[in-house]
Amino acid sequence: MTGTVWIVLIEDRHADVEALPFSSEERAIEVARASAPDDAESVAGEELTDSMRKDGWVFFLPYGSEGDCVRVVRRTMDREGPS
């Protein structure tokens, strides 16, 4: 079985990093937005660097002054694990 998954990574310096898998990009971004403070501003897809896009980033939402952020990355799953 192969397929694409989108992982929401919530990095809060006062808690463990959370990784939440989703089967759709839209749902992953919706959850990512909802997990950040209301005043956070996302970095739109066209503002992601080439390196970020190459690494599979599709959404990035930094917040706070300590590097807290939430992001969505695209990954492919297959029988051998993530790639």
C-alpha positions as CSV (number, residue, x, y, z in Angstrom):
1,M,0.0,0.0,0.0
2,T,1.3,3.4,-0.9
3,G,-0.2,6.8,-0.3
4,T,0.4,10.4,0.6
5,V,-0.1,11.7,4.1
6,W,0.1,15.1,5.6
7,I,1.7,15.5,9.0
8,V,0.8,18.4,11.3
9,L,3.8,19.2,13.5
10,I,3.1,21.3,16.5
11,E,6.3,22.7,18.1
12,D,5.7,24.4,21.4
13,R,8.8,25.1,23.5
14,H,6.7,24.4,26.6
15,A,5.4,21.0,25.5
16,D,6.5,17.9,23.5
17,V,6.3,18.1,19.7
18,E,3.1,16.7,18.5
19,A,2.8,14.9,15.1
20,L,-0.7,14.3,13.8
21,P,-1.2,12.4,10.4
22,F,-4.0,13.3,8.0
23,S,-5.2,11.8,4.7
24,S,-5.9,15.2,3.1
25,E,-3.9,18.4,2.9
26,E,-7.0,20.6,3.4
27,R,-7.9,18.9,6.7
28,A,-4.2,19.0,7.9
29,I,-4.0,22.7,7.3
30,E,-7.4,23.3,9.0
31,V,-6.2,21.5,12.1
32,A,-2.8,23.3,12.0
33,R,-4.5,26.7,11.9
34,A,-6.8,25.8,14.7
35,S,-3.9,24.7,16.9
36,A,-2.1,28.1,16.8
37,P,-3.1,31.3,18.6
38,D,-5.7,33.4,16.8
39,D,-3.2,36.2,16.2
40,A,-0.6,34.0,14.4
41,E,0.0,34.7,10.7
42,S,0.8,31.9,8.3
43,V,3.5,31.9,5.7
44,A,1.7,31.3,2.5
45,G,2.8,28.5,0.1
46,E,4.4,30.9,-2.3
47,E,6.4,32.4,0.6
48,L,7.9,29.1,1.6
49,T,11.5,28.8,0.6
50,D,12.6,26.4,-2.2
51,S,14.3,24.3,0.5
52,M,11.1,24.1,2.6
53,R,9.1,23.0,-0.4
54,K,11.8,20.5,-1.3
55,D,11.5,19.0,2.2
56,G,7.7,18.6,1.7
57,W,6.5,21.7,3.7
58,V,3.1,22.9,2.5
59,F,2.1,25.2,5.4
60,F,4.1,27.1,8.1
61,L,2.6,29.1,11.0
62,P,5.2,30.6,13.4
63,Y,3.9,32.2,16.6
64,G,5.4,33.5,19.8
65,S,8.8,34.9,20.5
66,E,10.4,31.5,21.3
67,G,10.2,29.8,18.0
68,D,6.9,28.1,18.5
69,C,5.3,27.0,15.3
70,V,3.0,24.6,13.5
71,R,3.7,23.3,10.1
72,V,2.3,20.7,7.6
73,V,4.6,18.4,5.7
74,R,3.7,16.0,2.9
75,R,5.1,12.5,3.1
76,T,4.6,9.3,1.2
77,M,3.9,6.1,3.0
78,D,4.7,2.6,1.6
79,R,5.4,-0.9,2.8
80,E,8.9,0.1,3.8
81,G,7.8,3.1,5.9
82,P,7.8,6.9,5.3
83,S,9.9,8.4,2.6
